[in-house]
């Protein structure tokens, strides 16, 4: 017996909502008075986005029991690693800026 919770649409919507919630929960931008973009925040946001997209693709492949081509494996792992490296780098630069060890 098939229920609403077994449908492809429901599973796909839950994966998408989870990925969007993950991204927004971690990286909600705050309102500013000045229009200047902080490169540290931009790097952190881009890293979070790449990691969230990689997680979405990985969860989709897991939930739907699909085996992506080898090129996609490399691409998704590269996005994940690049996103994590960007987040770590932005955090390190932000902490060094706060500590006054590097100048803006």
Backbone as a ProteinNet text record, in pm:
[ID]
protein_1_A
[PRIMARY]
XXXXXXXXXXXXXXXXXXXXXXXXXXXXXXXXXXXXXXXXXXXXXXXXXXXXXXXXXXXXXXXXXXXXXXXXXXXXXXXXXXXXXXXXXXXXXXXXXXXXXXXX
[TERTIARY]
83.5	0	88.5	65.1	143.9	72.7	147.6	90	148.2	100.4	149.6	298.2	343.5	482.1	578.8	529.9	613.7	627.8	561.7	563.8	695.9	732	856.4	850.2	735.6	719.8	741.2	688.3	704.3	850.8	916.4	1056.7	1142.6	1120.1	1196.4	1173.5	1049.1	1021.6	1086.6	1090.3	1156.6	1307.8	1367.8	1511.4	1540.7	1461	1481.6	1458.7	1351.9	1323.7	1433.1	1482.2	1591.7	1718.6	1751.9	1873.6	1861.1	1745.5	1724.5	1727.7	1664.1	1666.7	1806	1883.6	2022	2101.7	2088.9	2164.3	2121.7	1991.8	1944.6	1967.6	1962	1984.7	2127.4	2219.4	2360.1	2401.5	2346.6	2401.4	2295.5	2220.7	2123.3	2196.7	2195.1	2266.3	2192.7	2267.7	2205.6	2194.7	2100.6	2081	2193.7	2231.2	2340.3	2295.1	2365.9	2342.4	2427	2538.7	2627.5	2616.4	2624.6	2609.5	2737.3	2845.6	2973.5	2963.1	3019.3	3017.5	3148.4	3137.1	3255.1	3305	3431	3480.1	3482.3	3500.9	3501.6	3362.7	3260.3	3123.5	3082.7	3126.3	3095.5	3161	3285.4	3354.7	3287	3248	3179.4	3044.6	2970.2	2839.2	2853	2951.9	2972.6	3015.2	3098.4	3138.9	3022.2	2937	2818.5	2725.8	2709.4	2623.2	2677.4	2806	2864.5	2849.4	2873.7	2859.3	2713.5	2618.6	2476.8	2432.8	2481.6	2446.9	2504.5	2628.2	2688.7	2610.2	2565.9	2485.3	2351.2	2288.9	2161.7	2178	2281.7	2304.2	2332.5	2410.3	2442	2317.8	2235.7	2113	2016.2	2008	1920.6	1963.7	2094	2144.3	2118.3	2129.3	2105.1	1957.8	1871.1	1727.6	1669.6	1708.6	1653.1	1733.9	1834.5	1917.1	1971.5	2029.7	2087.8	2239.8	2302.6	2448.6	2489.2	2542.9	2581.1	2706.5	2729.4	2852.6	2975.5	3089.7	3213.2	3246.5	3219.1	3247.9	3167.7	3043.4	2961.7	3015.9	3066	3127.4	3240.4	3328.5	3441.1	3392.9	3292.8	3241.1	3180.4	3097.9	3031.8	3134.6	3229.6	3333.8	3416.6	3444.8	3520.9	3443.9	3312.4	3230	3229.4	3215.3	3212.9	3345	3455.8	3586.8	3613.9	3581.6	3601.6	3515.9	3391.2	3304	3357.6	3405.7	3460.6	3588.1	3674.3	3797.4	3764.6	3664	3623.7	3570	3490.8	3437.6	3549.3	3642.4	3753.2	3840.8	3870.8	3952.3	3885.8	3757	3684.9	3683.4	3664.8	3667.6	3804.1	3908.7	4044.6	4076	4042.2	4066.8	3984.9	3858.9	3775.6	3831	3880.2	3938.8	4067.7	4148.5	4271.5	4241	4135.7	4095.7	4050.5	3973.1	3925.2	4041	4137.2	4251.9	4348.8	4333.2	4418.6	4552.6	4565.6	4692.4	4712	4602.4	4613.1	4525.5	4563.6	4488.6	4390.2	4282.9	4181.3	4231.5
-117.6	0	124.6	210.1	331.4	448.2	525.2	639.5	768.4	878.5	1009.1	1024	966.4	981.4	897.8	808.1	725.8	784.4	894.3	948.4	1019.7	1023.2	1088	1238.5	1297.7	1441.3	1480.6	1400.9	1429.6	1418.2	1313.3	1293.6	1404.7	1440.4	1546.3	1680.6	1708.6	1835.1	1838.8	1727.1	1724.1	1744.8	1686.9	1705.5	1851.4	1911.3	2051.2	2146.2	2124.2	2209.4	2194.8	2074	2052.4	2123	2117.8	2185	2336.4	2390.1	2534.5	2577.4	2499.9	2530.4	2522.2	2424.2	2410.7	2534.4	2576.4	2692.1	2819.5	2843.8	2966.1	2964.7	2847.5	2839	2870.2	2841.3	2866.2	3006.6	3056.2	3176.2	3280.2	3325	3431.7	3565.1	3641.5	3770.1	3871.3	3960.6	4065.2	4193.7	4278	4404.2	4500.9	4580.6	4676.1	4817	4911.2	5049	5086	5018.1	5048.7	4938.5	4973.8	4873.2	4793.2	4816.9	4748.8	4600.7	4516	4372.4	4332	4261.2	4213.7	4085.7	4083.6	3964.4	3838.8	3856.1	3740.3	3677.4	3760.4	3708.3	3647.9	3709.6	3657.6	3520.8	3507	3379	3272.5	3308.4	3214.7	3173.1	3269.7	3238.3	3149.5	3178.9	3095.9	2954.3	2942	2809.3	2731.2	2798.8	2732.6	2688.1	2771.8	2736.1	2614.4	2612.5	2497.5	2369.2	2378.8	2259.9	2213.8	2309	2272.3	2207.5	2257	2196.7	2056	2038.6	1904.9	1809.7	1858.6	1775.2	1739.9	1835.6	1809	1701.1	1709.5	1609.4	1473.1	1470.7	1343.7	1279.3	1359.7	1306	1258.9	1332.1	1290.9	1154.2	1136.7	1008.3	896.7	926	825.4	788.7	890.4	865.8	792.2	833.1	771.8	652.8	613	495.1	500.1	615.7	634.1	631.1	584	583.4	684.8	799.9	901.1	858.9	916.9	887.7	931.8	874.5	905.4	1054.4	1120.5	1263.7	1342.2	1300.2	1367.3	1342.9	1222.9	1195.9	1293.6	1309	1400.2	1544.2	1583.7	1720.6	1750.2	1659.1	1680.9	1684.7	1594.2	1594.2	1721.9	1768.3	1892.5	2012.2	2018.5	2127.7	2124.1	2005.9	1993.3	2039.3	1990.6	2027.5	2177.2	2231.9	2374.1	2457.1	2415.7	2487	2484.8	2370.1	2359.8	2443.4	2438	2517.7	2667.5	2708.5	2849.9	2891.2	2805.3	2836.5	2846.1	2751.3	2753.5	2876.5	2906.5	3024.4	3153.5	3165.6	3286.7	3299.5	3188	3192.6	3231.9	3178.6	3212.2	3359.2	3408.1	3549.4	3640.1	3604.1	3683.4	3690	3577.7	3577.6	3658.9	3649.7	3728.9	3878.1	3914.1	4055.3	4106.9	4026.1	4066.5	4079.6	3989.1	3992.1	4105.5	4165.8	4275.9	4231.5	4104.9	4052.9	4081.6	4109.1	4151.6	4275.3	4357.9	4481.8	4459.1	4535.9	4526.5	4579.4
0	0	0	-93.9	-107.6	-40	38.5	107.5	51.7	102.2	60	90.8	201.5	242.4	158.5	77.4	-9.5	-149.6	-176.4	-312.6	-340.5	-465.9	-507.5	-481.8	-506.1	-483.7	-338.9	-246.9	-105.2	-64.1	-107.9	-71.6	-129.6	-255.2	-318.2	-249.5	-213.8	-144.9	-7.5	63.1	193.5	180.6	78.6	55.7	22.7	-65.8	-103.1	14.4	89.3	204.4	308.7	328.5	423.6	381.7	253.3	205.1	217	182.3	193.4	340	425.8	569	627.7	583	628.2	589.9	465.5	418.5	490.7	500.3	564.4	715.1	775.3	919.3	957.8	869.6	898.6	856.6	748.6	687.4	654.6	753.3	730.1	737.1	629.3	631.6	717.4	776.3	857.8	776.4	814.8	744.5	777.8	680.8	698.8	660.8	714.8	677.2	556	538.2	425.2	320.2	193.4	87.7	59.3	133.3	109.8	145.2	60.5	83.4	150.8	261.9	332.9	264.9	218.7	148.4	236.5	365.7	455.4	461.1	474.2	477.7	343.2	234.6	102	80.7	123.4	112	196.9	317.4	405.5	346.9	294.4	235.9	112.5	27.5	-91.8	-52.8	49.2	96.6	153.6	228.5	283.3	171.8	70.8	-41.7	-116.2	-145.1	-214.3	-133.5	-3	81.9	87.7	90.9	94.2	-36.7	-148.8	-278.2	-287.3	-242.3	-242.8	-152.9	-37.8	51.6	-12.3	-80.4	-148	-254.3	-334.4	-438.4	-377	-269.8	-203.8	-142.8	-76.8	-16.4	-124.3	-234.6	-343.8	-397.4	-418.8	-469	-369.3	-240.1	-137.2	-126.8	-124.7	-107.4	-227.8	-348.1	-467.5	-517.1	-441.4	-471.2	-613.8	-646.3	-778.8	-767.6	-871.3	-876.4	-983.3	-939.6	-1038.1	-1114.5	-1230.4	-1303.9	-1224.6	-1257.3	-1185.7	-1188.5	-1299.8	-1309.5	-1205.3	-1180.8	-1079.4	-940	-914	-783.3	-757	-855.4	-840.7	-823.5	-899.5	-892.6	-756.5	-706.2	-577.2	-463.9	-466.7	-363	-371.8	-492.3	-508.7	-453.8	-481.4	-427.4	-275.5	-219.4	-74.1	-13	-70	-17.1	-35.2	-150.7	-174.3	-78.7	-57.9	35.1	177.2	221	356.9	369.6	268.1	271.7	274.4	197.6	198.1	334.3	399.3	531.2	634.8	630.6	725.9	704	577.5	547.1	590.6	566.1	607.4	759.3	828.6	974.8	1028.6	968.3	1010.9	986	867.6	837.2	928.3	953.1	1042.8	1183.1	1234.1	1369.3	1374.7	1268.8	1265.9	1255.6	1182	1175.4	1311.5	1381.8	1514.1	1611.8	1603.3	1693.4	1658.3	1540.2	1498.8	1443.9	1409.6	1358.4	1211.2	1138.9	999.5	981.1	885.7	858.7	747.4	747.4	641.4	514.6
[MASK]
++++++++++++++++++++++++++++++++++++++++++++++++++++++++++++++++++++++++++++++++++++++++++++++++++++++++

